[in-house]
Amino acid sequence: MQDHLFALSIVIPVYNGAKSVPSLVRELSLLDVPGGLEIVLVNDGSADDSLAVCRRLCKEHNTAITVINLSRNFGEHNAIMAGLRMAQGAYIITMDDDLQNPPAEVVRLWRFAVEGRFDVVYAYYAKKEHARWRNTGSKFTNFMATFLIDKPRDLYLSSFRCISSFVAKQVIGHDGPFPYVDGLIAQITQNAGRLQVEHLTRAYGESNYTLSRLIRLFLAMCLNFSVIPLRVAVLLGIVTAVCGIADFALVIGEVLIIGRTPTGWGSLMATILIISGVQLVILGVVGEYVGRAFLTLNKKPQFVIRDVERNAAASMALTKNLDEPLP
């Protein structure tokens, strides 16, 4: 039995991408990849007719295509995890469905990973064609990732990445309901490369990433793959306690040395509000950890696959691999 059916798999989470996916699949199917190419489309509970479009593309193209239909919207990283479980390539590229990553860059990224023998290669951009607030959020997330998940400083975490099957196999071993793919990769390897690629303006519609989605993704990185927020909470509590002790010493000194009753109702109320706020923040951080642990222990699903469809090329490759005798 062969270890890999294809040299390269391309996993694409699809969410309301009915307009862009046909062009993306058409261009990907024309790529020259020695050893074979497969495309894995993961419909992440799209509200438009993305599923029907993906199924039609699966039947129309000769390139091996697998369509995974999730039972509802689980989020980009959950959809990628579903795609990684089905991918059969020696290397796997993940990319968005919005055509902002040119399909022509796929082979460059793959060859760079193979020739450099990297476990993972991230694409980075001279200029990102996103809204300013989103670019700012991405920079902040990448900055924090250096401290939270031990990311190399010069590495830019992007959704356009190429990972080896070795890393993919380790990543899909995680079955928690709040996956953060880059956090999982960072736990497995630091044999990472970077390659500058072009980033295009979005061809259709608006980004599906809202501020709330970006915040949820940031929390997944912070609270599921690092205990640093807990350490920050402890440090914050210590600093607040030290400030309180210092303030208490000043009050005692004012009474004993100056001999007058301390005044300052406003400052007292401000101090109480600050301390109460710090306590609530610490409780909130601890509560998030406890809540996520509770949901994980209760086996909240990472994703649920409703059905899987493969075209003739994908089915033939899979059947040939299963029928091949063991060495």
Backbone hydrogen bonds, N-H to C=O, Kabsch-Sander energy under -0.5 kcal/mol:
donor,donor_aa,acceptor,acceptor_aa,energy
5,L,88,Q,-1.6
6,F,88,Q,-1.5
7,A,35,G,-0.5
7,A,36,G,-1.0
8,L,36,G,-1.6
9,S,91,Y,-2.4
10,I,38,E,-2.0
11,V,9,S,-0.5
11,V,93,I,-2.9
12,I,10,I,-0.5
12,I,40,V,-3.0
14,V,42,V,-3.6
15,Y,13,P,-0.6
21,V,17,G,-2.6
24,L,20,S,-2.0
25,V,21,V,-3.0
26,R,22,P,-2.4
27,E,23,S,-2.2
28,L,24,L,-2.3
29,S,25,V,-2.5
30,L,26,R,-0.6
30,L,27,E,-0.7
31,L,28,L,-1.6
33,V,31,L,-0.9
36,G,33,V,-2.2
38,E,8,L,-1.9
39,I,64,A,-2.7
40,V,10,I,-3.3
41,L,39,I,-0.6
41,L,66,T,-2.8
42,V,12,I,-2.5
42,V,40,V,-0.5
43,N,41,L,-0.7
43,N,68,I,-2.9
44,D,14,V,-2.8
44,D,42,V,-0.8
45,G,43,N,-1.2
53,V,49,D,-2.1
54,C,50,S,-2.8
55,R,51,L,-2.4
56,R,52,A,-2.0
57,L,53,V,-2.5
58,C,54,C,-2.2
59,K,55,R,-1.4
60,E,56,R,-1.9
61,H,57,L,-1.9
64,A,37,L,-0.8
66,T,39,I,-2.6
67,V,309,E,-3.5
68,I,41,L,-3.3
68,I,66,T,-0.6
69,N,67,V,-0.5
69,N,307,D,-2.7
70,L,43,N,-2.3
70,L,68,I,-0.7
71,S,304,V,-2.7
74,F,72,R,-0.6
79,A,75,G,-2.4
80,I,76,E,-2.4
81,M,77,H,-2.0
82,A,78,N,-1.8
83,G,79,A,-2.2
84,L,80,I,-2.8
85,R,81,M,-1.5
86,M,82,A,-0.8
86,M,83,G,-0.7
87,A,83,G,-1.6
90,A,6,F,-1.8
91,Y,7,A,-1.0
92,I,163,I,-3.1
93,I,9,S,-3.1
94,T,161,R,-2.3
95,M,11,V,-1.8
105,E,102,P,-2.1
106,V,103,P,-1.6
107,V,103,P,-0.5
108,R,104,A,-0.6
109,L,105,E,-2.4
110,W,106,V,-2.5
111,R,107,V,-3.0
112,F,108,R,-2.3
113,A,109,L,-1.8
114,V,110,W,-2.4
115,E,111,R,-3.1
116,G,112,F,-1.8
117,R,113,A,-0.6
117,R,114,V,-0.7
118,F,113,A,-1.9
119,D,191,N,-2.1
120,V,191,N,-1.3
121,V,162,C,-2.4
122,Y,193,G,-2.5
123,A,160,F,-2.2
124,Y,195,L,-2.1
126,A,197,V,-0.6
130,H,128,K,-1.4
135,N,131,A,-2.2
136,T,132,R,-2.4
137,G,133,W,-2.1
138,S,134,R,-2.4
139,K,135,N,-2.2
140,F,136,T,-2.3
141,T,137,G,-2.5
142,N,138,S,-2.5
143,F,139,K,-2.2
144,M,140,F,-2.5
145,A,141,T,-2.2
146,T,142,N,-1.0
146,T,143,F,-0.6
147,F,143,F,-0.6
147,F,144,M,-0.9
148,L,144,M,-2.6
149,I,145,A,-2.0
151,K,145,A,-1.4
155,L,152,P,-1.7
157,L,155,L,-0.6
158,S,156,Y,-0.7
161,R,94,T,-1.4
161,R,159,S,-1.0
162,C,121,V,-2.4
163,I,92,I,-3.0
164,S,119,D,-2.4
165,S,90,A,-2.2
168,A,164,S,-2.5
169,K,165,S,-2.5
170,Q,166,F,-1.5
171,V,167,V,-2.7
172,I,168,A,-2.4
173,G,170,Q,-0.9
174,H,171,V,-1.9
183,G,180,Y,-0.7
184,L,180,Y,-2.1
185,I,181,V,-2.4
186,A,182,D,-2.4
187,Q,183,G,-1.3
188,I,184,L,-0.8
188,I,185,I,-1.0
189,T,185,I,-2.6
192,A,190,Q,-2.0
193,G,120,V,-2.4
195,L,122,Y,-2.1
197,V,124,Y,-2.6
200,L,100,Q,-2.7
203,A,98,D,-1.0
210,T,208,N,-0.7
214,L,210,T,-2.1
215,I,211,L,-2.2
216,R,212,S,-2.3
217,L,213,R,-2.2
218,F,214,L,-2.3
219,L,215,I,-2.5
220,A,216,R,-2.0
221,M,217,L,-1.8
222,C,218,F,-2.4
223,L,219,L,-3.2
224,N,220,A,-1.4
225,F,221,M,-0.9
230,L,227,V,-0.6
231,R,227,V,-1.6
232,V,228,I,-2.8
233,A,229,P,-2.2
234,V,230,L,-2.1
235,L,231,R,-2.6
236,L,232,V,-2.9
237,G,233,A,-2.2
238,I,234,V,-2.3
239,V,235,L,-2.6
240,T,236,L,-2.3
241,A,237,G,-2.3
242,V,238,I,-2.6
243,C,239,V,-2.4
244,G,240,T,-2.2
245,I,241,A,-2.5
246,A,242,V,-2.5
247,D,243,C,-2.4
248,F,244,G,-2.2
249,A,245,I,-2.3
250,L,246,A,-1.9
251,V,247,D,-2.0
252,I,248,F,-2.4
253,G,249,A,-2.4
254,E,250,L,-2.3
255,V,251,V,-1.8
256,L,252,I,-2.7
257,I,253,G,-2.8
258,I,253,G,-0.9
259,G,254,E,-1.2
260,R,254,E,-1.3
268,L,264,G,-1.9
269,M,265,W,-2.3
270,A,266,G,-2.3
271,T,267,S,-2.3
272,I,268,L,-2.3
273,L,269,M,-2.5
274,I,270,A,-2.4
275,I,271,T,-2.6
276,S,272,I,-2.6
277,G,273,L,-2.4
278,V,274,I,-2.5
279,Q,275,I,-2.3
280,L,276,S,-2.3
281,V,277,G,-2.3
282,I,278,V,-2.4
283,L,279,Q,-2.6
284,G,280,L,-2.5
285,V,281,V,-2.4
286,V,282,I,-2.5
287,G,283,L,-2.8
288,E,284,G,-2.2
289,Y,285,V,-2.0
290,V,286,V,-2.5
291,G,287,G,-3.0
292,R,288,E,-2.5
293,A,289,Y,-2.3
294,F,290,V,-2.5
295,L,291,G,-2.3
296,T,292,R,-2.2
297,L,293,A,-2.6
298,N,294,F,-1.8
299,K,296,T,-1.6
300,K,295,L,-2.4
306,R,69,N,-3.0
306,R,304,V,-0.6
307,D,69,N,-1.3
309,E,67,V,-2.6
311,N,65,I,-1.9
315,S,311,N,-2.6
316,M,312,A,-2.6
317,A,313,A,-1.9
318,L,314,A,-2.0
319,T,315,S,-2.6
320,K,316,M,-2.6
321,N,317,A,-1.9
322,L,318,L,-2.0
323,D,319,T,-2.1
324,E,320,K,-1.1
